Amino acid sequence: MIGEPVVPTAAPGVEPGTDRPRASIEERAQRRERLQAGRDRYASLLRSLQAGREVPLARPGPRLRIAWHPVLRTLILGAIAVLVLWFGARAGLDWIRHGQVTTWTGPDATVQSGQVLRGCPIVDTIDNPIFPSWVRWSGSVYVYSGWKRPFLGIDRTPGFSESGYRTGNLHLYLIDNTPDGKSRDTILLWFDGGIAGVEYARTPDCR
């Protein structure tokens, strides 16, 4: 009520009318350290804000480090070396093949083939990794046409005749069952064991 004196209440665990126990020296030192740490963090935050720097909200986590096994590293380096050597060898063989002219075995040495033929620009547009781009037979140059004809061999496929020329497993056959074949405007090249041969068309623009 108004006018009545207010009786102070004691802290929990302290009897009314008794003095609050004083903190020990150690407790006061710990309290000063906590206050000082709080002031230091506040001062550091204030300096960062004044300098315009971004204040990290959390400590960065530990970086993920990958430890390479010595054997795995050796295997990877070996695989890379093998690929480099393979591509280098392939490029070298292609370069040799492009500049090589092959003379076929047969009744004479007049049949030849290759990938590049000087003075014959139509051959430069042909790039086949297996068959030659051109063949010279009977005084004419025949170029790779890409057309395939079913062929299982001279003894198993009628309508063809033997030319007598070959290089390795590649044979040259004459086509006798088409008008272009009969006029010798097309010939057939076939690898042993294949199920089809490739037609080559005569071009008057190359010699």
VOPAGU-2260 file (C-alpha; in pm, 1 decimal, decimal comma):
REM VOPAGU-2260
SITE   aa  ch    i         X         Y         Z
SITE  MET   A    0       0,0       0,0       0,0
SITE  ILE   A    1      99,2     361,7     -46,7
SITE  GLY   A    2     307,6     487,3     236,5
SITE  GLU   A    3     416,4     148,9     360,1
SITE  PRO   A    4     793,8      86,8     359,3
SITE  VAL   A    5     928,5    -158,4     105,4
SITE  VAL   A    6    1113,9    -442,7     265,4
SITE  PRO   A    7    1411,0    -554,1      51,5
SITE  THR   A    8    1412,1    -918,5     -41,2
SITE  ALA   A    9    1720,4   -1129,9      -8,1
SITE  ALA   A   10    1879,7   -1326,5    -287,2
SITE  PRO   A   11    1796,6   -1696,5    -307,1
SITE  GLY   A   12    1991,2   -1894,1     -54,2
SITE  VAL   A   13    2069,4   -1582,4     158,8
SITE  GLU   A   14    1891,3   -1521,1     482,0
SITE  PRO   A   15    1717,5   -1185,3     513,3
SITE  GLY   A   16    1917,7    -935,0     703,0
SITE  THR   A   17    2247,2   -1099,0     626,7
SITE  ASP   A   18    2518,8    -956,4     398,1
SITE  ARG   A   19    2574,0   -1104,5      47,3
SITE  PRO   A   20    2892,2   -1318,8      51,6
SITE  ARG   A   21    3183,5   -1157,7    -126,9
SITE  ALA   A   22    3330,9   -1329,9    -433,8
SITE  SER   A   23    3671,0   -1480,6    -397,4
SITE  ILE   A   24    3981,0   -1335,6    -566,0
SITE  GLU   A   25    3981,2   -1617,3    -820,5
SITE  GLU   A   26    3614,6   -1560,4    -911,0
SITE  ARG   A   27    3673,7   -1187,5    -955,1
SITE  ALA   A   28    3972,8   -1258,4   -1181,2
SITE  GLN   A   29    3768,5   -1491,9   -1398,9
SITE  ARG   A   30    3492,0   -1230,8   -1422,1
SITE  ARG   A   31    3740,9    -965,1   -1532,8
SITE  GLU   A   32    3879,5   -1199,6   -1799,3
SITE  ARG   A   33    3530,2   -1262,8   -1938,7
SITE  LEU   A   34    3452,8    -892,7   -1949,2
SITE  GLN   A   35    3787,0    -816,0   -2111,7
SITE  ALA   A   36    3732,5   -1086,7   -2376,7
SITE  GLY   A   37    3390,7    -939,9   -2455,8
SITE  ARG   A   38    3537,2    -590,5   -2487,8
SITE  ASP   A   39    3816,0    -723,6   -2715,2
SITE  ARG   A   40    3566,1    -894,7   -2946,7
SITE  TYR   A   41    3353,8    -582,6   -2960,4
SITE  ALA   A   42    3657,8    -365,9   -3039,2
SITE  SER   A   43    3772,3    -603,7   -3311,5
SITE  LEU   A   44    3423,6    -602,3   -3468,9
SITE  LEU   A   45    3409,9    -224,7   -3455,2
SITE  ARG   A   46    3752,3    -188,8   -3624,2
SITE  SER   A   47    3651,1    -431,4   -3900,6
SITE  LEU   A   48    3329,4    -241,8   -3969,2
SITE  GLN   A   49    3514,9      90,3   -3980,0
SITE  ALA   A   50    3770,7     -51,6   -4224,1
SITE  GLY   A   51    3498,6    -184,6   -4457,4
SITE  ARG   A   52    3612,6    -543,8   -4428,1
SITE  GLU   A   53    3379,0    -840,5   -4431,9
SITE  VAL   A   54    3332,0    -983,9   -4087,1
SITE  PRO   A   55    3341,9   -1362,8   -4088,5
SITE  LEU   A   56    3041,1   -1503,4   -3908,6
SITE  ALA   A   57    3196,1   -1843,2   -3859,2
SITE  ARG   A   58    3538,3   -1993,4   -3867,1
SITE  PRO   A   59    3627,9   -2160,7   -4197,3
SITE  GLY   A   60    3616,2   -2536,5   -4181,1
SITE  PRO   A   61    3919,2   -2753,9   -4237,3
SITE  ARG   A   62    4033,4   -2790,8   -4599,2
SITE  LEU   A   63    3981,1   -3124,3   -4770,2
SITE  ARG   A   64    4314,9   -3271,8   -4861,2
SITE  ILE   A   65    4340,6   -3562,4   -5106,3
SITE  ALA   A   66    4631,9   -3792,0   -5051,6
SITE  TRP   A   67    4732,0   -3958,2   -5381,1
SITE  HIS   A   68    4841,2   -4316,0   -5347,8
SITE  PRO   A   69    5184,6   -4362,2   -5510,8
SITE  VAL   A   70    5067,8   -4662,6   -5715,4
SITE  LEU   A   71    4757,3   -4478,9   -5842,7
SITE  ARG   A   72    4964,5   -4178,9   -5943,0
SITE  THR   A   73    5207,1   -4403,9   -6131,0
SITE  LEU   A   74    4920,2   -4577,1   -6311,9
SITE  ILE   A   75    4766,4   -4244,9   -6418,9
SITE  LEU   A   76    5098,0   -4109,9   -6545,8
SITE  GLY   A   77    5162,6   -4437,6   -6728,9
SITE  ALA   A   78    4819,8   -4426,4   -6896,6
SITE  ILE   A   79    4880,7   -4068,2   -7009,6
SITE  ALA   A   80    5221,4   -4164,1   -7149,6
SITE  VAL   A   81    5070,1   -4459,2   -7339,5
SITE  LEU   A   82    4801,9   -4235,2   -7492,5
SITE  VAL   A   83    5059,4   -3977,2   -7598,5
SITE  LEU   A   84    5276,3   -4245,5   -7757,8
SITE  TRP   A   85    4976,8   -4402,9   -7932,1
SITE  PHE   A   86    4859,6   -4074,2   -8083,2
SITE  GLY   A   87    5216,0   -3991,0   -8182,8
SITE  ALA   A   88    5263,9   -4327,3   -8351,2
SITE  ARG   A   89    4927,1   -4296,6   -8526,2
SITE  ALA   A   90    5013,8   -3952,1   -8657,1
SITE  GLY   A   91    5354,4   -4076,1   -8774,7
SITE  LEU   A   92    5207,6   -4374,2   -8955,7
SITE  ASP   A   93    4943,5   -4156,7   -9121,4
SITE  TRP   A   94    5213,2   -3915,9   -9237,1
SITE  ILE   A   95    5419,6   -4202,0   -9383,6
SITE  ARG   A   96    5110,8   -4358,7   -9541,0
SITE  HIS   A   97    5005,4   -4032,5   -9706,4
SITE  GLY   A   98    5340,1   -3997,9   -9879,9
SITE  GLN   A   99    5378,1   -4365,2   -9973,2
SITE  VAL   A  100    5310,9   -4521,0  -10314,9
SITE  THR   A  101    5257,5   -4899,1  -10314,5
SITE  THR   A  102    5345,5   -5113,2  -10613,8
SITE  TRP   A  103    5125,4   -5420,4  -10643,9
SITE  THR   A  104    5247,1   -5770,5  -10720,5
SITE  GLY   A  105    5119,1   -5929,9  -11039,4
SITE  PRO   A  106    5205,2   -5985,5  -11404,2
SITE  ASP   A  107    5397,9   -5655,2  -11405,7
SITE  ALA   A  108    5476,2   -5354,3  -11183,6
SITE  THR   A  109    5234,6   -5111,1  -11350,0
SITE  VAL   A  110    4965,2   -5122,1  -11081,9
SITE  GLN   A  111    5017,8   -4873,7  -10798,4
SITE  SER   A  112    4810,5   -4713,8  -10522,0
SITE  GLY   A  113    4838,8   -4447,7  -10254,9
SITE  GLN   A  114    4664,8   -4178,6  -10054,3
SITE  VAL   A  115    4791,9   -3861,8  -10224,0
SITE  LEU   A  116    4848,5   -3817,0  -10596,3
SITE  ARG   A  117    5024,9   -3508,5  -10724,5
SITE  GLY   A  118    4824,1   -3325,1  -10987,9
SITE  CYS   A  119    4498,6   -3497,4  -10887,1
SITE  PRO   A  120    4308,0   -3264,3  -10650,9
SITE  ILE   A  121    4003,2   -3492,8  -10639,5
SITE  VAL   A  122    4209,9   -3742,4  -10440,0
SITE  ASP   A  123    4287,5   -3486,0  -10168,4
SITE  THR   A  124    3921,7   -3491,6  -10058,1
SITE  ILE   A  125    3935,1   -3867,1   -9987,2
SITE  ASP   A  126    4054,4   -3989,5   -9649,1
SITE  ASN   A  127    4002,3   -4358,2   -9578,7
SITE  PRO   A  128    4213,0   -4527,5   -9308,4
SITE  ILE   A  129    4187,3   -4874,3   -9470,3
SITE  PHE   A  130    4158,3   -4848,8   -9847,8
SITE  PRO   A  131    4386,2   -4644,0  -10073,5
SITE  SER   A  132    4247,7   -4321,0  -10217,1
SITE  TRP   A  133    4355,2   -4407,1  -10571,9
SITE  VAL   A  134    4470,3   -4702,3  -10783,2
SITE  ARG   A  135    4648,3   -4688,2  -11117,5
SITE  TRP   A  136    4558,3   -4984,4  -11340,9
SITE  SER   A  137    4585,6   -5036,1  -11717,2
SITE  GLY   A  138    4710,0   -4680,7  -11770,3
SITE  SER   A  139    4413,6   -4515,8  -11591,5
SITE  VAL   A  140    4366,4   -4375,6  -11240,7
SITE  TYR   A  141    4070,8   -4501,2  -11037,7
SITE  VAL   A  142    3956,5   -4318,7  -10723,3
SITE  TYR   A  143    3777,4   -4448,3  -10413,9
SITE  SER   A  144    3399,9   -4411,2  -10462,9
SITE  GLY   A  145    3275,0   -4551,0  -10133,3
SITE  TRP   A  146    3022,2   -4776,9  -10309,3
SITE  LYS   A  147    3025,7   -5131,2  -10173,4
SITE  ARG   A  148    2925,7   -5446,3  -10361,4
SITE  PRO   A  149    2856,2   -5786,1  -10200,8
SITE  PHE   A  150    3156,2   -6005,4  -10267,7
SITE  LEU   A  151    3271,0   -6323,6  -10093,3
SITE  GLY   A  152    3558,5   -6417,1  -10321,6
SITE  ILE   A  153    3617,3   -6490,5  -10688,9
SITE  ASP   A  154    3509,8   -6855,3  -10646,2
SITE  ARG   A  155    3189,7   -6776,9  -10455,8
SITE  THR   A  156    3058,9   -6463,0  -10629,2
SITE  PRO   A  157    2973,8   -6477,2  -11002,1
SITE  GLY   A  158    3011,2   -6178,5  -11234,6
SITE  PHE   A  159    3374,1   -6096,0  -11154,3
SITE  SER   A  160    3709,2   -6191,2  -11302,9
SITE  GLU   A  161    4063,0   -6204,1  -11171,7
SITE  SER   A  162    4306,5   -5924,3  -11260,2
SITE  GLY   A  163    4609,9   -6100,6  -11120,1
SITE  TYR   A  164    4713,9   -5806,1  -10899,9
SITE  ARG   A  165    4726,4   -5783,0  -10522,3
SITE  THR   A  166    4910,8   -5613,3  -10238,1
SITE  GLY   A  167    4909,6   -5804,6   -9912,7
SITE  ASN   A  168    4549,6   -5915,8   -9849,2
SITE  LEU   A  169    4402,1   -5657,8  -10087,8
SITE  HIS   A  170    4298,6   -5785,6  -10432,0
SITE  LEU   A  171    4196,6   -5608,5  -10752,2
SITE  TYR   A  172    3906,2   -5770,2  -10940,1
SITE  LEU   A  173    3731,0   -5679,1  -11264,4
SITE  ILE   A  174    3354,0   -5630,3  -11269,6
SITE  ASP   A  175    3176,1   -5816,7  -11551,7
SITE  ASN   A  176    2809,9   -5786,5  -11452,2
SITE  THR   A  177    2750,4   -5408,4  -11491,3
SITE  PRO   A  178    2786,6   -5171,5  -11790,6
SITE  ASP   A  179    3047,6   -4960,0  -11610,5
SITE  GLY   A  180    3235,0   -5270,5  -11510,7
SITE  LYS   A  181    3233,4   -5415,9  -11858,2
SITE  SER   A  182    3366,2   -5089,2  -12002,2
SITE  ARG   A  183    3632,0   -5094,6  -11725,2
SITE  ASP   A  184    3511,1   -4760,8  -11588,4
SITE  THR   A  185    3488,3   -4927,0  -11245,2
SITE  ILE   A  186    3694,5   -5193,9  -11074,5
SITE  LEU   A  187    3663,2   -5368,9  -10737,7
SITE  LEU   A  188    3907,4   -5384,2  -10445,2
SITE  TRP   A  189    3848,4   -5655,4  -10184,2
SITE  PHE   A  190    4020,7   -5773,4   -9866,0
SITE  ASP   A  191    4051,6   -6145,8   -9793,5
SITE  GLY   A  192    3765,2   -6265,5   -9575,2
SITE  GLY   A  193    3543,3   -5963,1   -9640,4
SITE  ILE   A  194    3176,2   -5979,7   -9732,1
SITE  ALA   A  195    3188,9   -5680,6   -9967,5
SITE  GLY   A  196    3430,8   -5501,3  -10195,2
SITE  VAL   A  197    3465,2   -5131,0  -10274,6
SITE  GLU   A  198    3421,7   -4987,3  -10621,9
SITE  TYR   A  199    3681,6   -4752,9  -10769,1
SITE  ALA   A  200    3576,0   -4521,8  -11054,2
SITE  ARG   A  201    3802,1   -4416,4  -11337,9
SITE  THR   A  202    3873,1   -4043,2  -11355,2
SITE  PRO   A  203    4007,9   -3885,8  -11674,3
SITE  ASP   A  204    4135,7   -3583,6  -11481,9
SITE  CYS   A  205    4424,3   -3774,2  -11323,4
SITE  ARG   A  206    4716,9   -3961,0  -11473,1
